[in-house]
């Protein structure tokens, strides 16, 4: 049964969407991937894949084989993890997905300290604001916010995600400081493209929610880009405290309407449901929670 060794390769070809992508994912050559799949088909005596210049698709036999191959591949991973748990020191490659701004400002800075503590772990940190497929992307952990819809994923809370409304002193001097929420309609409001409520800002007090329709001449899909524009006096913007906190404390930015709360979320570390949690995943989760500070992250502390 030499085909057993081809199972991870065959699964990678389907999950990654092709031979080239599977080769990059596995760290081997495209020709090696193609050769192993061809050998597997010859051993089985069945064609598993329809190959064209544009796409790859499973034959009927391929669909049956893939359904069992996925289970076999996962069982092999579980077996590896079960043995790894017996080892005293966490080790192996840890592939992590993180949102861009949060990753650059708050995940990347602690990676050197983490690797010094666990030198047998290697990290592949991918920063992107798009939601990734953990299985298809080969990720061990993804850092996400908001509602977690996929029940196949486990999650641990890392830190709260709070937002504030702010502007630079220069902008407020030139354009005036709004004294009521309704006056925001008269200001240049800078927008975050990926927001679910891009045309509205929601404010919450003890009594109710207040939705204010806003407009502005600049929107961006990155919080740090908005942060730069707000610092330079372009307008008023909503920023995460993990971005704006230091400048509010230093006086470079002024928080507006602190009596109201804005949208609140939570940062989670999500990972696949597995019978045995790899030690490398467990220590990263524990390290992250301790580093960020739990219910009161360091960027929200009053100095």
Backbone bond lengths (Angstrom), bond angles and torsions (degrees), N, CA, C in turn:
res aa  C-N    CA-C-N  psi(-1)  N-CA   C-N-CA  omega(-1)  CA-C   N-CA-C  phi
1 X - - - 1.467 - - 1.529 110.69 -
2 X 1.329 116.12 62.16 1.450 119.69 -180.00 1.530 111.91 -65.08
3 X 1.342 116.72 -18.76 1.448 120.80 -177.82 1.505 114.54 -65.16
4 X 1.348 117.45 -17.77 1.464 119.59 179.32 1.516 111.34 -56.82
5 X 1.321 116.56 -37.99 1.462 120.10 -178.35 1.519 113.10 -69.78
6 X 1.332 116.49 -17.55 1.462 120.38 -179.57 1.521 112.49 -88.94
7 X 1.342 116.75 -9.44 1.471 119.47 -176.13 1.526 112.36 -58.25
8 X 1.351 120.17 -50.75 1.473 118.69 179.38 1.522 112.81 -59.87
9 X 1.319 117.00 -33.42 1.462 120.67 -179.59 1.523 110.08 -70.78
10 X 1.327 116.47 -45.92 1.469 120.51 178.94 1.530 110.73 -61.30
11 X 1.323 117.18 -43.89 1.466 121.07 178.90 1.526 110.27 -62.13
12 X 1.328 116.87 -41.64 1.472 120.54 -179.95 1.527 111.31 -63.52
13 X 1.327 117.49 -38.61 1.468 120.89 179.03 1.525 110.48 -59.83
14 X 1.334 116.61 -43.71 1.470 120.14 -178.17 1.527 110.19 -73.00
15 X 1.320 117.95 -46.66 1.471 120.93 -175.67 1.523 111.82 -70.32
16 X 1.330 117.14 -31.45 1.467 120.05 -179.69 1.529 112.33 -89.65
17 X 1.334 116.59 -13.00 1.456 119.78 173.81 1.519 115.68 88.19
18 X 1.344 117.62 19.31 1.460 118.62 177.54 1.512 112.32 158.35
19 X 1.334 115.50 170.78 1.460 121.48 -177.50 1.528 111.91 -70.30
20 X 1.327 116.81 -42.23 1.467 119.63 -178.13 1.525 110.91 -65.12
21 X 1.341 116.17 -45.80 1.468 120.13 -180.00 1.523 110.97 -64.73
22 X 1.335 117.09 -38.74 1.469 120.47 177.80 1.521 110.67 -64.88
23 X 1.334 116.19 -39.49 1.470 119.78 179.16 1.521 110.90 -62.68
24 X 1.358 116.70 -43.13 1.466 119.60 178.38 1.525 110.39 -64.42
25 X 1.319 116.44 -41.53 1.463 121.12 -178.78 1.526 111.28 -64.19
26 X 1.342 116.65 -40.96 1.466 121.23 -176.28 1.527 112.87 -86.55
27 X 1.332 116.83 -14.84 1.456 119.68 -179.21 1.516 113.67 76.49
28 X 1.340 117.02 30.04 1.460 121.57 177.77 1.531 107.95 -128.62
29 X 1.335 116.47 178.03 1.463 119.51 -177.47 1.528 110.75 -81.07
30 X 1.330 114.69 156.43 1.464 120.27 177.14 1.516 110.67 -62.22
31 X 1.336 117.02 -38.44 1.469 120.45 -179.27 1.527 110.97 -64.77
32 X 1.344 117.08 -35.04 1.461 120.36 178.39 1.525 110.76 -66.92
33 X 1.337 115.92 -39.14 1.465 120.11 177.90 1.521 110.16 -63.76
34 X 1.327 116.81 -48.50 1.461 121.76 -178.71 1.529 111.07 -61.12
35 X 1.314 116.05 -41.33 1.466 120.48 -178.81 1.526 111.37 -63.69
36 X 1.359 116.74 -43.06 1.471 119.16 -178.44 1.524 111.46 -67.40
37 X 1.329 117.53 -37.66 1.469 120.28 178.43 1.528 109.98 -67.66
38 X 1.324 117.22 -40.64 1.467 121.07 177.90 1.523 110.77 -62.71
39 X 1.332 116.99 -42.99 1.467 121.17 177.79 1.526 111.11 -62.31
40 X 1.340 115.53 -38.32 1.462 119.83 178.55 1.528 110.17 -63.75
41 X 1.319 117.56 -44.12 1.463 121.38 179.35 1.532 110.72 -63.88
42 X 1.325 116.93 -39.46 1.465 120.45 179.40 1.526 110.67 -65.66
43 X 1.346 116.28 -39.85 1.459 119.75 179.62 1.527 111.42 -66.41
44 X 1.332 116.34 -39.50 1.458 120.80 -179.10 1.529 112.21 -79.09
45 X 1.316 116.07 -22.23 1.454 119.84 -176.65 1.510 113.02 72.23
46 X 1.332 116.34 25.12 1.456 122.08 -178.34 1.531 109.83 -140.38
47 X 1.311 115.01 144.81 1.462 120.10 173.32 1.521 108.07 -80.81
48 X 1.326 117.30 125.95 1.460 121.78 -177.53 1.521 112.45 -99.78
49 X 1.329 116.29 -24.96 1.470 120.13 -174.46 1.517 111.34 -131.29
50 X 1.339 115.18 140.61 1.456 121.44 166.24 1.521 106.82 -90.61
51 X 1.328 117.17 121.38 1.456 121.13 -178.63 1.524 109.81 -110.06
52 X 1.326 116.03 126.00 1.460 121.19 171.31 1.526 107.22 -130.30
53 X 1.320 116.07 173.54 1.471 119.09 -179.43 1.517 111.49 -69.31
54 X 1.348 117.37 -21.53 1.457 120.28 -175.11 1.520 114.07 -102.44
55 X 1.336 117.39 -34.17 1.458 117.68 -175.78 1.515 111.59 -151.90
56 X 1.322 112.42 170.89 1.457 121.87 -178.54 1.514 107.08 -125.24
57 X 1.330 117.58 136.45 1.462 119.93 177.68 1.516 109.82 -143.29
58 X 1.319 115.97 156.43 1.455 121.99 -178.29 1.523 110.90 -83.63
59 X 1.318 115.89 139.86 1.455 120.46 168.72 1.530 108.20 -76.75
60 X 1.323 116.75 176.33 1.470 119.25 177.27 1.528 110.21 -61.49
61 X 1.328 116.23 -42.75 1.468 120.14 177.37 1.528 110.35 -64.50
62 X 1.330 115.63 -37.81 1.459 120.26 179.00 1.513 112.73 -63.54
63 X 1.323 116.57 -38.45 1.464 120.53 178.44 1.517 111.05 -63.30
64 X 1.345 115.89 -43.67 1.469 119.49 178.06 1.531 110.42 -63.66
65 X 1.336 116.04 -44.83 1.468 119.50 -177.94 1.523 111.00 -65.23
66 X 1.332 116.39 -41.46 1.468 120.13 -177.82 1.532 111.34 -63.10
67 X 1.346 117.90 -39.65 1.463 120.58 -178.38 1.523 111.12 -60.32
68 X 1.330 116.68 -36.29 1.468 119.64 178.13 1.529 111.46 -84.19
69 X 1.330 116.16 -32.86 1.466 120.08 -178.85 1.525 111.25 -63.61
70 X 1.344 117.28 -39.00 1.462 121.07 178.50 1.526 110.21 -60.06
71 X 1.345 116.54 -44.62 1.469 120.49 179.45 1.526 111.11 -64.90
72 X 1.327 115.68 -41.48 1.462 119.50 179.66 1.523 111.50 -65.11
73 X 1.334 115.72 -40.15 1.460 120.41 179.43 1.526 111.00 -64.52
74 X 1.345 116.48 -41.44 1.459 120.13 178.09 1.522 111.05 -66.83
75 X 1.333 116.85 -38.62 1.466 120.31 178.32 1.526 110.62 -62.13
76 X 1.340 116.37 -37.94 1.464 120.18 177.56 1.521 110.99 -65.19
77 X 1.354 116.31 -39.86 1.463 119.77 177.50 1.530 110.81 -64.50
78 X 1.340 116.31 -41.64 1.460 119.65 178.53 1.520 111.52 -62.25
79 X 1.331 115.29 -39.33 1.470 119.16 178.46 1.528 110.35 -63.88
80 X 1.328 115.73 -41.79 1.466 120.25 178.28 1.521 110.52 -62.47
81 X 1.341 116.12 -43.74 1.464 120.32 -178.52 1.517 111.54 -66.52
82 X 1.339 116.76 -36.47 1.457 120.65 -179.77 1.524 110.77 -62.86
83 X 1.336 115.73 -40.34 1.474 119.45 177.89 1.524 110.40 -72.16
84 X 1.332 115.98 -39.41 1.464 119.83 -178.78 1.523 111.57 -61.14
85 X 1.348 116.52 -30.89 1.457 119.66 179.19 1.524 111.88 -64.14
86 X 1.327 116.52 -24.31 1.457 120.17 -179.45 1.516 111.84 -80.16
87 X 1.324 116.50 -15.98 1.455 120.13 -179.10 1.525 109.37 -78.04
88 X 1.300 115.79 144.07 1.454 119.90 -175.33 1.514 114.29 -71.92
89 X 1.333 118.19 -31.77 1.457 121.34 -173.44 1.519 111.18 -117.38
90 X 1.350 118.81 126.62 1.466 121.11 178.68 1.522 110.52 -59.46
91 X 1.331 115.54 142.46 1.456 119.83 -177.42 1.516 110.14 -153.38
92 X 1.324 115.22 168.05 1.460 120.93 175.31 1.515 112.92 107.56
93 X 1.323 115.13 174.14 1.468 122.78 -178.45 1.519 109.38 -84.34
94 X 1.342 115.84 130.56 1.462 122.45 -179.41 1.520 107.68 -117.82
95 X 1.324 116.31 114.51 1.469 121.52 -177.69 1.521 108.45 -103.14
96 X 1.344 116.25 121.83 1.463 122.68 -171.26 1.522 109.97 -124.23
97 X 1.326 116.08 135.41 1.465 122.33 173.03 1.521 109.16 -107.64
98 X 1.334 116.54 134.80 1.461 120.42 -179.30 1.525 109.75 -141.93
99 X 1.340 118.15 147.53 1.467 119.74 170.93 1.526 110.15 -57.45
100 X 1.329 116.64 150.34 1.459 121.01 -171.49 1.530 113.59 -59.07
101 X 1.329 117.42 -59.80 1.468 119.62 -174.19 1.523 111.63 -65.78
102 X 1.320 116.79 -45.41 1.462 119.87 -179.67 1.527 110.37 -63.88
103 X 1.315 115.55 -39.81 1.463 119.13 179.04 1.516 112.22 -63.39
104 X 1.331 116.37 -45.32 1.468 119.47 -177.66 1.518 112.29 -68.60
105 X 1.346 115.85 -40.88 1.462 119.80 -174.73 1.525 114.06 -82.67
106 X 1.348 117.00 -32.29 1.464 118.17 -169.02 1.528 115.91 -130.59
107 X 1.339 118.43 -17.66 1.468 119.25 176.15 1.530 110.00 -94.33
108 X 1.318 116.53 -53.44 1.468 120.08 -178.48 1.532 113.45 -54.44
109 X 1.344 119.58 -38.27 1.469 118.25 -178.43 1.524 115.31 -63.01
110 X 1.341 117.88 -26.46 1.471 116.92 -178.39 1.534 113.42 -95.28
111 X 1.343 117.52 -4.97 1.460 120.17 -178.91 1.536 112.34 -60.30
112 X 1.354 119.97 -45.07 1.466 118.65 178.82 1.532 112.96 -57.63
113 X 1.335 116.72 -43.34 1.459 119.80 178.99 1.525 110.90 -63.51
114 X 1.334 116.21 -40.52 1.463 120.44 179.37 1.524 110.74 -62.89
115 X 1.339 117.26 -44.70 1.462 120.58 -177.94 1.524 112.42 -70.16
116 X 1.323 116.59 -28.18 1.465 118.69 174.95 1.527 110.08 -68.24
117 X 1.325 116.49 -34.25 1.460 120.22 178.82 1.525 111.79 -76.11
118 X 1.355 115.95 -33.30 1.471 120.51 -178.58 1.528 108.94 -126.20
119 X 1.328 117.78 75.43 1.468 121.68 -171.91 1.526 114.95 -67.87
120 X 1.327 118.65 -14.35 1.463 120.28 -179.80 1.522 112.31 -91.47
121 X 1.340 116.39 2.08 1.459 121.69 173.09 1.518 108.70 -97.52
122 X 1.328 116.97 139.27 1.465 121.47 170.70 1.527 107.80 -116.34
123 X 1.322 116.99 143.94 1.466 121.39 -173.52 1.518 111.27 -118.86
124 X 1.324 115.02 136.06 1.459 123.20 171.43 1.526 105.78 -117.42
125 X 1.335 116.84 102.00 1.462 122.64 -177.39 1.531 109.15 -98.71
126 X 1.331 116.26 120.60 1.463 122.36 179.61 1.528 107.81 -114.09
127 X 1.336 116.53 118.42 1.466 120.98 -177.93 1.522 109.81 -106.71
128 X 1.325 115.56 119.46 1.461 122.13 -177.59 1.519 107.75 -160.88
129 X 1.326 116.94 138.29 1.463 119.89 -179.00 1.526 112.83 -79.70
130 X 1.313 118.17 -6.29 1.460 120.37 177.03 1.534 110.01 -80.20
131 X 1.324 115.93 146.88 1.469 120.85 177.26 1.526 108.34 -75.33
132 X 1.320 116.75 126.14 1.456 121.13 -176.22 1.525 110.98 -99.45
133 X 1.312 115.07 157.60 1.458 122.46 172.96 1.522 107.40 -88.44
134 X 1.329 116.79 114.64 1.460 119.54 -176.25 1.518 111.76 -60.48
135 X 1.327 116.59 -43.27 1.463 119.86 -178.01 1.524 110.24 -70.34
136 X 1.323 116.32 -53.03 1.457 119.98 -177.73 1.516 113.64 -62.69
137 X 1.331 116.19 -33.33 1.455 120.13 -179.60 1.512 114.18 -89.61
138 X 1.327 116.38 -4.86 1.460 120.05 179.87 1.511 113.86 69.10
139 X 1.349 116.71 31.50 1.453 120.26 -177.80 1.530 111.35 -90.49
140 X 1.319 115.37 142.35 1.470 121.17 173.26 1.519 110.96 -85.94
141 X 1.336 116.01 -36.48 1.473 122.00 -175.89 1.520 108.52 -142.12
142 X 1.331 116.00 142.26 1.465 120.90 170.71 1.521 107.94 -129.43
143 X 1.318 116.19 135.59 1.465 121.31 176.10 1.523 107.45 -95.41
144 X 1.341 115.82 122.56 1.461 121.23 -174.96 1.513 110.96 -136.69
145 X 1.329 114.81 165.22 1.460 121.33 175.71 1.517 108.99 -127.73
146 X 1.331 115.43 165.15 1.456 120.53 175.43 1.508 112.80 83.87
147 X 1.325 115.11 -162.29 1.449 121.68 -176.53 1.519 110.75 -74.52
148 X 1.317 116.28 131.58 1.456 121.37 179.76 1.526 108.54 -98.83
149 X 1.331 115.56 108.64 1.467 119.65 -171.25 1.521 113.46 -88.15
150 X 1.315 118.11 -26.49 1.463 121.27 -172.86 1.519 110.62 -83.01
151 X 1.332 116.64 110.71 1.462 120.48 -177.45 1.520 112.86 -72.86
152 X 1.334 117.31 -11.43 1.464 120.52 178.13 1.522 111.75 -77.45
153 X 1.344 116.26 -6.80 1.456 120.27 -178.85 1.523 111.10 -103.22
154 X 1.303 114.75 143.40 1.458 121.21 171.28 1.528 107.67 -96.14
155 X 1.309 117.80 154.99 1.462 120.76 -177.91 1.516 110.69 -142.68
156 X 1.336 114.22 146.74 1.468 121.03 170.58 1.523 108.35 -128.64
157 X 1.318 116.10 137.00 1.458 120.26 179.82 1.526 109.64 -71.96
158 X 1.330 114.98 133.46 1.458 120.70 177.70 1.524 111.86 -101.91
159 X 1.346 116.11 -47.92 1.469 120.15 -176.06 1.520 109.13 -169.64
160 X 1.332 117.81 156.37 1.470 120.00 174.07 1.529 110.77 -72.39
161 X 1.316 115.31 154.79 1.455 122.90 179.06 1.532 106.12 -119.59
162 X 1.327 116.03 100.84 1.464 121.82 -178.84 1.519 110.27 -107.99
163 X 1.341 115.65 149.34 1.462 121.26 178.73 1.523 110.29 -123.77
164 X 1.331 115.70 152.91 1.468 121.40 178.26 1.520 108.95 -137.59
165 X 1.325 115.06 157.58 1.458 121.49 175.06 1.526 107.66 -96.94
166 X 1.326 116.84 133.51 1.463 118.21 -176.07 1.526 111.68 -151.24
167 X 1.309 114.13 164.87 1.469 122.40 177.97 1.518 107.87 -154.32
168 X 1.314 115.94 164.64 1.462 119.88 178.32 1.528 109.71 -83.23
169 X 1.328 118.29 153.07 1.476 120.58 174.89 1.525 112.04 -56.40
170 X 1.335 117.48 -35.21 1.464 120.85 -179.11 1.528 111.10 -64.80
171 X 1.321 116.67 -43.12 1.468 119.53 179.39 1.526 110.16 -64.16
172 X 1.321 117.74 -44.31 1.460 120.97 -177.62 1.531 110.99 -66.38
173 X 1.327 116.67 -32.64 1.470 119.75 177.84 1.524 110.57 -68.67
174 X 1.338 116.00 -39.14 1.457 120.07 -177.28 1.529 112.39 -78.51
175 X 1.338 116.95 -41.57 1.469 120.62 -171.32 1.529 113.53 -108.34
176 X 1.328 116.90 -5.92 1.451 119.95 -178.79 1.513 112.35 86.89
177 X 1.304 116.35 153.31 1.464 121.74 -179.77 1.521 109.10 -97.88
178 X 1.323 118.91 125.44 1.472 120.16 179.93 1.528 110.24 -64.80
179 X 1.318 115.61 133.73 1.466 119.62 179.77 1.521 112.36 -99.57
180 X 1.334 116.95 -15.18 1.467 121.37 174.95 1.518 109.02 -131.54
181 X 1.319 116.83 158.67 1.458 120.76 179.00 1.521 111.62 -61.11
182 X 1.303 117.53 -37.70 1.457 121.39 -178.84 1.525 112.24 -61.35
183 X 1.337 116.93 -28.97 1.463 119.90 -179.14 1.534 112.46 -70.08
184 X 1.323 117.84 -11.82 1.463 120.17 176.46 1.528 111.07 -62.61
185 X 1.325 116.88 -24.82 1.465 120.57 178.87 1.526 112.03 -64.33
186 X 1.332 116.36 -19.05 1.463 120.73 -179.16 1.528 112.64 -94.76
187 X 1.330 116.26 3.96 1.467 120.31 -176.27 1.527 111.15 -114.01
188 X 1.334 114.83 161.03 1.465 121.28 175.22 1.526 108.18 -80.85
189 X 1.321 116.39 107.42 1.466 121.52 -175.87 1.529 109.37 -103.59
190 X 1.296 116.06 124.34 1.460 122.15 -176.26 1.522 109.64 -89.60
191 X 1.325 116.33 136.98 1.458 121.21 -165.55 1.527 112.80 -116.02
192 X 1.338 115.17 145.36 1.463 122.60 175.62 1.526 108.15 -96.80
193 X 1.330 116.76 116.91 1.465 122.01 -170.44 1.521 113.68 -60.81
194 X 1.325 117.71 -34.58 1.456 120.47 -174.27 1.529 112.66 -85.24
195 X 1.304 117.66 2.25 1.460 120.44 -178.49 1.526 110.60 -69.65
196 X 1.332 116.81 143.23 1.461 121.21 176.83 1.524 111.62 -69.10
197 X 1.333 116.38 -25.18 1.472 121.22 -177.71 1.521 110.12 -121.89
198 X 1.344 115.56 56.19 1.459 120.72 -171.51 1.521 112.52 -59.58
199 X 1.346 119.07 -30.68 1.464 121.42 -177.33 1.528 112.86 -92.11
200 X 1.319 116.34 -3.17 1.468 119.96 -177.55 1.524 110.11 -134.35
201 X 1.324 115.22 145.01 1.455 121.31 167.73 1.518 107.77 -111.91
202 X 1.309 115.78 132.98 1.458 121.10 -178.51 1.523 109.70 -105.92
203 X 1.307 115.79 129.66 1.467 122.67 178.89 1.535 108.33 -118.83
204 X 1.301 116.16 140.58 1.460 121.01 -175.25 1.519 109.44 -124.49
205 X 1.319 115.94 128.72 1.464 120.16 171.99 1.527 107.63 -124.14
206 X 1.322 116.39 -169.38 1.458 120.10 -175.28 1.521 112.37 -65.69
207 X 1.315 117.08 -21.44 1.462 120.59 -173.41 1.535 113.52 -96.98
208 X 1.339 117.53 -46.70 1.465 119.05 -174.49 1.522 111.02 -164.94
209 X 1.339 113.59 179.77 1.454 120.99 174.32 1.527 109.78 -94.40
210 X 1.312 115.55 143.16 1.454 121.24 178.14 1.525 107.62 -121.58
211 X 1.324 117.34 118.44 1.457 121.98 177.39 1.523 109.68 -101.84
212 X 1.328 114.97 121.24 1.465 120.77 -178.48 1.519 109.06 -113.69
213 X 1.321 116.80 122.43 1.464 120.64 176.56 1.524 108.98 -75.98
214 X 1.319 115.88 131.40 1.464 120.11 -175.33 1.529 110.39 -128.57
215 X 1.326 115.24 157.28 1.466 121.70 176.79 1.526 108.74 -139.27
216 X 1.317 115.83 157.83 1.459 120.52 178.26 1.508 110.97 -168.07
217 X 1.322 115.88 170.72 1.467 120.39 -175.27 1.524 113.39 -100.42
218 X 1.343 116.30 11.33 1.466 118.13 -178.22 1.520 109.60 -150.58
219 X 1.340 115.28 130.99 1.450 120.68 171.22 1.522 108.86 -136.37
220 X 1.322 115.99 151.15 1.461 120.74 -178.37 1.522 108.60 -147.77
221 X 1.327 115.57 156.06 1.467 119.66 -179.37 1.528 111.92 -98.11
222 X 1.340 115.69 21.03 1.454 120.51 -178.62 1.525 109.51 -140.78
223 X 1.328 116.83 127.98 1.466 121.31 -176.31 1.516 112.62 -64.35
224 X 1.320 117.15 -34.08 1.461 119.42 -179.42 1.529 111.54 -69.10
225 X 1.345 116.66 -32.74 1.462 119.99 176.45 1.525 110.01 -65.91
226 X 1.331 117.14 -42.79 1.467 120.35 176.16 1.526 110.79 -63.97
227 X 1.310 116.08 -40.45 1.460 122.00 179.47 1.529 110.60 -56.82
228 X 1.331 116.49 -45.49 1.467 120.47 179.51 1.529 111.18 -61.94
229 X 1.346 116.26 -42.18 1.461 119.88 -179.18 1.524 111.44 -66.61
230 X 1.311 116.97 -38.44 1.469 120.90 178.99 1.532 109.91 -67.03
231 X 1.319 117.07 -43.02 1.463 120.79 177.44 1.521 112.07 -58.90
232 X 1.332 116.49 -34.94 1.468 120.73 -177.99 1.525 112.87 -85.50
233 X 1.353 116.46 7.21 1.459 119.75 172.51 1.502 116.22 82.88
234 X 1.355 118.09 21.05 1.457 119.67 -178.04 1.530 112.26 -74.17
235 X 1.322 117.52 -32.79 1.458 119.25 -177.84 1.511 112.03 177.73
236 X 1.333 114.47 -164.04 1.463 122.77 179.38 1.525 108.28 -100.91
237 X 1.314 117.05 140.27 1.459 119.41 -178.55 1.508 113.25 -144.43
238 X 1.319 114.06 158.58 1.469 121.59 174.00 1.523 108.13 -98.86
239 X 1.319 115.94 123.40 1.452 120.89 -177.95 1.522 110.83 -128.89
240 X 1.330 117.01 149.94 1.466 119.45 170.87 1.522 109.47 -65.73
241 X 1.322 116.36 146.48 1.464 118.69 178.14 1.527 111.49 -65.88
242 X 1.332 117.29 -23.59 1.470 117.56 178.69 1.525 111.18 -70.29
243 X 1.340 117.49 -15.10 1.465 122.36 174.34 1.524 110.67 -98.28
244 X 1.342 117.02 -48.40 1.466 121.68 -170.95 1.519 114.23 -87.41
245 X 1.328 118.37 -19.88 1.456 121.80 -172.65 1.516 115.98 -48.40
246 X 1.336 119.39 -53.54 1.468 120.37 -178.27 1.530 113.52 -59.81
247 X 1.338 117.84 -38.32 1.469 120.34 -178.23 1.524 111.85 -74.85
248 X 1.317 117.95 -29.68 1.466 120.31 174.30 1.529 109.49 -67.93
249 X 1.316 116.61 -41.95 1.466 120.44 179.44 1.529 111.30 -65.06
250 X 1.341 116.78 -35.37 1.474 120.50 -177.45 1.527 113.03 -84.02
251 X 1.337 117.07 -13.29 1.460 120.28 -178.88 1.512 114.41 93.93
252 X 1.345 117.83 -0.45 1.461 119.93 178.14 1.527 111.24 -69.64
253 X 1.331 116.12 -26.47 1.451 122.23 175.39 1.526 109.17 -127.09
254 X 1.314 115.81 152.20 1.466 121.73 178.92 1.532 108.36 -115.12
255 X 1.319 116.84 125.98 1.461 119.66 176.52 1.531 109.45 -77.43
256 X 1.317 116.18 132.42 1.458 122.33 179.35 1.530 110.09 -103.32
257 X 1.312 115.52 144.16 1.466 122.65 177.70 1.539 112.87 50.73
258 X 1.328 117.22 54.21 1.470 119.74 -179.95 1.528 112.87 -65.57
259 X 1.349 116.30 -14.64 1.470 119.32 178.95 1.529 111.68 -73.05
260 X 1.331 117.38 -13.59 1.462 121.73 177.88 1.531 109.92 -105.73
261 X 1.314 115.36 151.06 1.457 120.79 170.60 1.521 108.41 -99.16
262 X 1.320 114.98 146.37 1.458 119.91 174.91 1.526 108.76 -106.36
263 X 1.309 116.12 -170.16 1.463 120.65 -176.21 1.524 111.08 -54.10
264 X 1.310 115.66 132.36 1.463 121.42 178.69 1.522 109.28 -118.74
265 X 1.300 115.83 138.97 1.452 122.01 178.35 1.519 108.97 -140.29
266 X 1.305 115.52 -170.35 1.464 121.07 179.95 1.517 109.16 -138.41
267 X 1.328 116.66 139.23 1.458 121.04 169.78 1.532 108.39 -83.83
268 X 1.328 115.03 128.51 1.462 121.25 176.57 1.524 109.50 -119.22
269 X 1.312 115.12 149.68 1.458 120.59 164.51 1.521 105.98 -102.13
270 X 1.321 116.74 119.56 1.458 120.52 -178.54 1.520 109.45 -111.08
271 X 1.322 114.69 148.59 1.457 120.76 -177.86 1.513 108.42 -153.53
272 X 1.309 116.23 161.42 1.454 121.18 -176.02 1.519 111.42 -71.58
273 X 1.321 113.84 145.67 1.465 118.98 174.42 1.520 108.52 -66.82
274 X 1.330 115.54 121.73 1.464 120.52 -179.90 1.514 108.88 -140.66
275 X 1.317 114.66 146.03 1.460 119.10 -177.38 1.528 110.92 -62.84
276 X 1.318 115.46 -37.60 1.465 120.48 179.18 1.527 108.66 -122.18
277 X 1.324 117.09 118.84 1.458 119.58 176.99 1.524 109.23 -77.05
278 X 1.332 117.47 123.55 1.465 119.26 177.54 1.530 111.07 -59.34
279 X 1.310 115.57 142.99 1.468 119.98 -178.70 1.521 111.47 -59.45
280 X 1.341 116.94 -34.53 1.468 120.13 -179.31 1.531 111.05 -63.71
281 X 1.341 117.01 -35.24 1.467 121.35 177.23 1.516 110.54 -71.45
282 X 1.317 116.22 -45.26 1.472 120.82 -177.38 1.517 111.33 -60.73
283 X 1.331 118.08 -45.65 1.465 119.27 -176.97 1.525 111.51 -70.56
284 X 1.356 116.66 -31.44 1.465 118.34 177.04 1.521 110.65 -67.41
285 X 1.319 117.42 -41.78 1.463 120.93 178.19 1.525 110.63 -61.19
286 X 1.316 116.89 -48.31 1.467 120.79 -178.73 1.528 111.31 -62.98
287 X 1.318 115.80 -41.48 1.466 120.81 179.94 1.524 110.54 -64.19
288 X 1.332 116.89 -43.68 1.464 121.46 -177.82 1.519 111.74 -63.28
289 X 1.325 116.41 -46.94 1.469 120.86 -178.92 1.519 110.54 -61.14
290 X 1.318 116.03 -43.11 1.461 119.88 179.24 1.527 111.06 -66.57
291 X 1.318 117.03 -38.39 1.472 121.49 -177.44 1.526 111.47 -68.34
292 X 1.331 116.78 -45.53 1.463 120.04 -176.28 1.514 112.87 -73.14
293 X 1.302 118.09 -29.82 1.458 119.90 176.21 1.508 115.73 104.04
294 X 1.359 117.69 6.30 1.457 119.94 174.18 1.516 113.67 70.25
295 X 1.342 116.22 -126.39 1.472 120.69 -174.02 1.528 112.87 -69.15
296 X 1.339 117.76 -20.89 1.472 120.82 177.30 1.523 107.99 -130.44
297 X 1.354 116.91 89.80 1.455 120.10 -177.15 1.521 111.91 -66.06
298 X 1.302 116.46 158.17 1.462 121.01 -173.82 1.518 112.80 -60.96
299 X 1.356 117.47 -29.10 1.474 118.31 -178.81 1.523 112.65 -74.69
300 X 1.339 118.11 -12.25 1.455 121.37 177.05 1.535 112.80 -102.63
301 X 1.309 116.91 1.70 1.462 119.56 179.81 1.525 110.73 -72.98
302 X 1.330 116.63 144.18 1.447 121.31 173.61 1.530 109.05 -85.34
303 X 1.312 116.21 118.04 1.483 119.74 -178.97 1.510 110.93 -73.73
